[in-house]
Amino acid sequence: MTSPEIHDYLNHQSTSAYFIEYEGFFTNHLSHGVIALHRLQATHPRLERFANWYRPKLETPESDIDDARPVEKLLGERTAFYRILQHYETLLKEKYNSNTEELIKGEYPKVSAGLAGSALHGTIHLGYSYSIGNTRGILEGLAYTYHSFRPVTSAHDSSTYGKFGDGSKDILTILSEITANTALQEALTTGRETERWRSLTIGRFQIGVCYILAEHGDELLKYTHSLKIDDTLRSADSSIDPVKLARRAVYWVVLAYASSANANDFFILHGVTCAWGIYQFISRLDKADAVDVLKHFMVTLFAVYIVQHAPALTAKIQPRNVTADDWAKLVERTLDADRDEHCYKLVQVCKEMAEDAAANGEEEHIYYQAACNAIANEFVIRPP
């Protein structure tokens, strides 16, 4: 497909035809899957085959729950998606002169603290849409993040934990400490079964994330502020370079995904695609906002890891020299079968990131191993 053709195709498959969710709380991934396949250079018939396979589960726009309150009152209420979408359409035209980059720069930082809502899919939707410049999808991603906004709750000012990035621990050390925190796992097990959380009409994973963010926010912030961001991810003035950190965040989550004892954990996979989505547009944000976005992402990543029972990072990753032919064969295998759309997205992200892994101090074989895991273990772990 040419660029105009893919945009026309996406616009016809957008939330103008299918609601952003189905069966109450599952997210519509149709556009993500189409974009990932397009970026993997799938043919038009292959895109249509995926769409025909995926569409039957989707619902019409009438599934939206109307809410007469002003848009300002709808933040995180999971209602009136289309009115929120119209709000962003109006902002784009009237405040940002139809410039989507300025819209993201001005509006995404206002909602990034709540990116955990709907299992990170608002930001994933935004990032995938931005990656190919699809205006309708960008508006949908912002609206969905607003619709599902779910921030961390803390009893203290986060500055009490020190400055973000000035900690002493690498990402794997922090994740290992979370794995060892059995008290937090026990709190999650009992806490999300209380009436306050059990009564939410969303999935079990999302309930767990809501519980952890709301009732263990201080622990999440302590973990987040213990992260060391080294000099390779900083500017000449020693401040964090958000573009470099955003890229490294993708690598960190890919490493955790590939190392997880739970092969192909779909919710850690969401962390990969969310980090990649942020990496697509992070350079468009003001620097201070961009660093805050990345802090919010790390808080969310740790919350997701906890809710997924903090799997041990014990899977072995075999070093190897990865060739262009290795990737070509893996992509061919990926496209050959009708798969869960998460697999297309994971392979697409890893292949693209691997292209300049060495130049960014990363190991290509980790991306390759992660991509292989998504295909070899496609149905091992399913969303609960």
C-alpha positions as CSV (number, residue, x, y, z in Angstrom):
1,M,0.0,0.0,0.0
2,T,1.1,3.6,-0.7
3,S,0.9,6.1,2.2
4,P,-2.5,7.6,1.0
5,E,-3.9,4.1,0.6
6,I,-3.0,3.0,4.2
7,H,-4.4,6.2,5.7
8,D,-7.7,5.7,3.7
9,Y,-7.8,2.1,4.9
10,L,-7.2,3.0,8.5
11,N,-9.8,5.8,8.4
12,H,-12.4,3.3,7.2
13,Q,-11.5,0.9,10.0
14,S,-11.4,3.6,12.7
15,T,-13.8,4.2,15.6
16,S,-16.1,5.8,13.1
17,A,-17.0,2.2,12.3
18,Y,-16.0,0.2,15.4
19,F,-16.0,1.2,19.0
20,I,-12.6,1.5,20.8
21,E,-13.6,-1.4,23.1
22,Y,-15.6,-4.6,22.9
23,E,-17.1,-7.0,25.5
24,G,-17.0,-4.2,28.1
25,F,-13.3,-3.6,28.5
26,F,-11.2,-5.3,25.8
27,T,-9.4,-2.9,23.6
28,N,-9.9,-2.7,19.8
29,H,-6.5,-3.5,18.4
30,L,-7.5,-3.4,14.7
31,S,-5.6,-0.3,13.7
32,H,-2.5,-1.4,15.7
33,G,-2.4,-4.7,13.9
34,V,-2.9,-3.1,10.5
35,I,-0.1,-0.6,11.2
36,A,2.3,-3.3,12.5
37,L,1.6,-5.5,9.4
38,H,2.1,-2.5,7.1
39,R,5.4,-1.7,8.8
40,L,6.4,-5.3,8.2
41,Q,5.7,-4.7,4.5
42,A,2.7,-7.0,4.4
43,T,0.7,-6.9,1.1
44,H,-2.8,-5.3,0.9
45,P,-4.4,-8.8,0.7
46,R,-2.5,-9.8,3.9
47,L,-3.8,-6.7,5.7
48,E,-7.3,-7.5,4.6
49,R,-7.0,-11.1,5.7
50,F,-6.0,-9.9,9.1
51,A,-8.8,-7.3,9.3
52,N,-11.4,-9.9,8.1
53,W,-10.1,-12.3,10.8
54,Y,-10.2,-9.6,13.5
55,R,-13.4,-7.6,12.8
56,P,-16.1,-10.1,13.9
57,K,-15.4,-9.5,17.6
58,L,-15.7,-5.7,17.3
59,E,-18.7,-3.6,18.2
60,T,-20.4,-0.6,16.7
61,P,-20.1,3.0,18.1
62,E,-23.4,2.4,19.8
63,S,-21.5,0.5,22.5
64,D,-20.2,3.8,23.9
65,I,-21.8,4.9,27.2
66,D,-23.2,8.4,26.9
67,D,-22.5,10.9,29.7
68,A,-24.0,14.3,29.8
69,R,-21.4,15.8,32.1
70,P,-18.9,18.3,30.7
71,V,-15.8,16.8,29.2
72,E,-13.7,18.2,32.1
73,K,-15.7,15.8,34.4
74,L,-15.1,12.7,32.3
75,L,-11.4,12.2,32.9
76,G,-10.9,8.5,33.8
77,E,-14.7,7.9,33.9
78,R,-14.6,5.4,31.0
79,T,-17.7,7.0,29.4
80,A,-18.6,9.2,26.4
81,F,-15.6,8.3,24.3
82,Y,-17.0,10.0,21.2
83,R,-17.6,13.2,23.0
84,I,-14.0,13.2,24.3
85,L,-12.9,12.4,20.7
86,Q,-14.8,15.4,19.5
87,H,-13.2,17.5,22.2
88,Y,-9.8,16.7,20.8
89,E,-10.9,17.2,17.2
90,T,-12.0,20.7,18.2
91,L,-8.8,21.4,20.0
92,L,-6.8,20.3,16.9
93,K,-8.6,22.7,14.6
94,E,-9.2,25.7,16.8
95,K,-6.2,25.7,19.2
96,Y,-3.5,23.9,17.3
97,N,-4.3,25.0,13.7
98,S,-4.6,21.3,12.6
99,N,-1.0,20.5,13.6
100,T,-1.1,17.1,15.2
101,E,2.5,17.5,16.6
102,E,1.5,20.6,18.5
103,L,-1.6,18.8,19.7
104,I,0.5,16.0,21.2
105,K,3.0,18.5,22.6
106,G,0.2,20.5,24.3
107,E,-2.2,17.7,25.4
108,Y,-0.5,14.4,25.9
109,P,1.5,15.6,29.0
110,K,-1.8,16.4,30.7
111,V,-2.9,12.8,30.6
112,S,0.4,10.8,30.6
113,A,0.3,10.3,34.3
114,G,-2.8,8.1,33.7
115,L,-1.4,6.0,30.8
116,A,-1.9,2.8,32.8
117,G,-5.6,2.9,32.1
118,S,-7.0,0.3,29.7
119,A,-3.8,-1.7,30.0
120,L,-1.7,1.1,28.4
121,H,-3.7,1.0,25.1
122,G,-4.4,4.7,24.9
123,T,-0.7,5.5,24.5
124,I,-0.1,2.4,22.4
125,H,-2.9,3.6,20.0
126,L,-1.4,7.1,20.0
127,G,2.1,5.9,19.3
128,Y,1.2,3.5,16.5
129,S,-1.0,6.2,14.8
130,Y,1.7,8.8,15.1
131,S,4.3,6.4,13.6
132,I,2.6,6.7,10.3
133,G,1.0,10.1,10.8
134,N,-2.6,9.0,10.9
135,T,-4.6,12.0,12.3
136,R,-7.7,10.1,13.2
137,G,-5.7,7.5,15.2
138,I,-3.8,10.2,17.0
139,L,-7.1,11.8,18.1
140,E,-8.4,8.4,19.2
141,G,-5.2,7.6,21.2
142,L,-5.5,10.9,23.1
143,A,-9.2,10.4,23.7
144,Y,-8.8,6.8,24.9
145,T,-6.0,7.8,27.3
146,Y,-8.3,10.6,28.7
147,H,-11.3,8.2,28.8
148,S,-9.3,5.5,30.8
149,F,-7.0,7.8,32.8
150,R,-5.6,6.0,35.9
151,P,-2.7,7.7,37.8
152,V,-0.6,6.6,40.7
153,T,-1.7,7.8,44.1
154,S,0.9,8.8,46.6
155,A,0.8,10.1,50.2
156,H,4.0,12.0,49.6
157,D,5.5,14.4,47.1
158,S,7.5,12.3,44.8
159,S,10.5,14.6,45.3
160,T,11.0,13.0,48.7
161,Y,12.3,9.9,46.9
162,G,15.0,11.9,45.2
163,K,15.4,13.1,41.6
164,F,14.2,10.7,38.9
165,G,17.2,9.1,37.3
166,D,19.7,9.7,40.1
167,G,19.2,6.3,41.7
168,S,21.7,3.5,42.0
169,K,20.1,0.4,40.5
170,D,19.7,-0.9,37.0
171,I,16.3,-2.1,35.6
172,L,16.9,-5.8,36.1
173,T,18.0,-5.3,39.7
174,I,14.8,-3.4,40.4
175,L,12.6,-6.0,38.8
176,S,14.4,-8.7,40.8
177,E,13.7,-6.8,44.0
178,I,10.0,-6.6,43.0
179,T,10.0,-10.3,42.4
180,A,11.4,-10.9,45.9
181,N,8.7,-8.6,47.5
182,T,6.3,-11.3,48.5
183,A,4.4,-9.0,50.8
184,L,3.4,-6.9,47.9
185,Q,2.2,-9.9,46.0
186,E,0.1,-11.0,49.0
187,A,-1.3,-7.5,49.3
188,L,-2.3,-7.6,45.6
189,T,-3.9,-11.1,46.0
190,T,-6.2,-10.0,48.8
191,G,-6.6,-6.3,48.0
192,R,-8.1,-6.6,44.6
193,E,-10.7,-8.9,45.9
194,T,-12.2,-6.3,48.2
195,E,-15.5,-4.8,47.2
196,R,-14.0,-1.5,46.0
197,W,-12.0,-3.2,43.3
198,R,-14.0,-6.3,42.6
199,S,-17.0,-4.2,41.7
200,L,-15.2,-2.6,38.8
201,T,-16.5,-3.8,35.5
202,I,-13.1,-4.2,33.9
203,G,-10.7,-7.1,33.5
204,R,-8.9,-8.8,36.3
205,F,-5.5,-7.5,35.1
206,Q,-6.9,-3.9,34.9
207,I,-8.4,-4.2,38.4
208,G,-5.0,-5.3,39.7
209,V,-3.3,-2.3,38.1
210,C,-5.9,0.1,39.5
211,Y,-5.4,-1.4,43.0
212,I,-1.6,-1.2,42.9
213,L,-1.6,2.4,41.5
214,A,-4.1,3.6,44.1
215,E,-3.0,1.8,47.2
216,H,0.7,1.1,46.7
217,G,1.8,4.2,44.8
218,D,4.5,5.1,47.3
219,E,6.2,1.8,46.8
220,L,6.0,2.2,43.0
221,L,7.6,5.6,43.2
222,K,10.4,4.3,45.4
223,Y,11.2,1.7,42.8
224,T,11.0,4.3,40.1
225,H,13.3,6.7,41.8
226,S,15.8,4.0,42.5
227,L,16.5,3.7,38.8
228,K,20.0,4.8,37.7
229,I,20.1,6.7,34.4
230,D,23.7,6.7,33.3
231,D,25.7,9.2,31.4
232,T,25.1,7.5,28.0
233,L,21.4,8.6,28.3
234,R,22.2,12.2,29.3
235,S,23.0,15.5,27.5
236,A,26.2,17.4,27.8
237,D,24.8,19.3,30.8
238,S,24.1,16.0,32.6
239,S,20.3,16.3,32.3
240,I,18.4,13.3,31.0
241,D,18.1,13.1,27.2
242,P,14.5,12.0,26.9
243,V,14.9,10.6,23.3
244,K,17.8,8.4,24.4
245,L,16.0,7.3,27.5
246,A,12.8,6.5,25.6
247,R,14.8,4.3,23.2
248,R,16.5,2.6,26.1
249,A,13.2,2.0,27.8
250,V,12.1,0.0,24.8
251,Y,15.2,-2.1,25.1
252,W,14.8,-2.6,28.9
253,V,11.2,-3.9,28.5
254,V,12.2,-6.1,25.6
255,L,15.0,-7.5,27.8
256,A,12.5,-8.2,30.6
257,Y,10.0,-9.7,28.2
258,A,12.6,-12.1,26.7
259,S,14.0,-13.0,30.1
260,S,10.7,-13.6,31.8
261,A,10.0,-17.1,33.1
262,N,6.5,-16.6,31.6
263,A,7.2,-17.1,27.9
264,N,5.4,-14.4,25.8
265,D,3.7,-12.7,28.7
266,F,1.1,-10.5,26.9
267,F,1.0,-7.8,29.4
268,I,4.7,-7.3,29.6
269,L,4.5,-7.3,25.8
270,H,2.1,-4.3,26.2
271,G,5.0,-2.6,28.0
272,V,7.2,-3.1,24.9
273,T,4.6,-1.6,22.5
274,C,3.8,1.2,24.8
275,A,7.5,2.1,25.2
276,W,7.9,2.0,21.5
277,G,4.8,4.2,21.0
278,I,6.2,6.8,23.4
279,Y,9.6,6.6,21.6
280,Q,7.8,7.6,18.3
281,F,6.6,11.0,19.6
282,I,8.8,11.8,22.6
283,S,11.0,14.2,20.6
284,R,7.9,16.4,20.0
285,L,7.4,17.2,23.7
286,D,9.1,19.9,25.7
287,K,12.0,18.3,27.5
288,A,10.6,18.6,31.0
289,D,7.3,17.1,29.9
290,A,9.1,14.3,28.1
291,V,11.1,13.3,31.2
292,D,7.8,13.3,33.2
293,V,6.2,11.1,30.6
294,L,9.1,8.6,30.9
295,K,8.8,8.6,34.7
296,H,5.1,7.9,34.4
297,F,5.9,5.0,32.0
298,M,8.4,3.5,34.5
299,V,5.8,3.7,37.3
300,T,3.3,1.9,35.1
301,L,5.8,-0.7,34.0
302,F,6.5,-1.7,37.6
303,A,2.8,-1.8,38.3
304,V,2.3,-4.1,35.3
305,Y,5.1,-6.3,36.4
306,I,3.7,-6.7,39.9
307,V,0.2,-7.5,38.6
308,Q,1.7,-10.2,36.4
309,H,3.1,-11.8,39.6
310,A,6.6,-10.4,39.0
311,P,7.9,-13.4,37.1
312,A,11.5,-14.4,37.7
313,L,13.8,-13.2,34.9
314,T,15.4,-16.6,34.5
315,A,14.8,-17.5,30.8
316,K,18.2,-17.8,29.1
317,I,18.9,-15.7,26.1
318,Q,21.4,-17.3,23.8
319,P,24.0,-15.0,22.3
320,R,24.2,-15.3,18.5
321,N,25.1,-13.3,15.4
322,V,21.8,-12.3,13.9
323,T,21.8,-11.8,10.1
324,A,19.4,-10.0,7.7
325,D,18.4,-13.4,6.5
326,D,17.4,-14.5,10.0
327,W,15.1,-11.5,10.3
328,A,13.6,-12.1,6.8
329,K,12.8,-15.7,7.6
330,L,11.2,-14.7,10.9
331,V,9.1,-12.0,9.3
332,E,8.0,-14.5,6.6
333,R,7.0,-17.0,9.3
334,T,5.2,-14.2,11.2
335,L,3.1,-13.2,8.3
336,D,2.4,-16.7,7.1
337,A,-0.2,-17.5,9.8
338,D,-3.2,-15.8,11.3
339,R,-1.9,-14.9,14.7
340,D,-2.9,-12.9,17.7
341,E,-2.2,-9.3,16.7
342,H,0.2,-8.8,19.7
343,C,2.7,-11.1,17.9
344,Y,2.8,-9.0,14.8
345,K,3.4,-5.9,16.9
346,L,6.2,-7.5,19.0
347,V,8.0,-8.8,15.9
348,Q,7.6,-5.4,14.2
349,V,9.0,-3.4,17.1
350,C,11.9,-5.8,17.6
351,K,12.9,-5.9,14.0
352,E,12.8,-2.1,13.7
353,M,14.8,-1.5,16.9
354,A,17.3,-4.1,16.0
355,E,18.3,-2.2,12.8
356,D,20.4,0.2,14.8
357,A,20.8,-1.7,18.1
358,A,24.6,-1.7,18.0
359,A,24.8,2.1,17.4
360,N,22.8,2.6,20.6
361,G,24.7,0.2,22.8
362,E,22.2,-2.5,22.6
363,E,22.5,-6.2,21.7
364,E,20.6,-7.2,18.6
365,H,20.2,-10.8,19.6
366,I,18.0,-9.8,22.5
367,Y,15.5,-8.2,20.1
368,Y,15.7,-11.3,17.9
369,Q,15.1,-13.7,20.8
370,A,12.1,-11.7,22.0
371,A,10.6,-11.7,18.5
372,C,11.2,-15.5,18.3
373,N,9.5,-15.9,21.7
374,A,6.4,-14.2,20.4
375,I,6.0,-16.6,17.6
376,A,7.2,-19.9,19.2
377,N,5.1,-19.3,22.4
378,E,2.1,-17.5,20.9
379,F,-0.6,-19.3,22.9
380,V,1.3,-20.0,26.1
381,I,0.1,-17.0,28.1
382,R,-3.3,-15.5,27.4
383,P,-4.8,-12.4,29.0
384,P,-6.7,-13.5,32.2
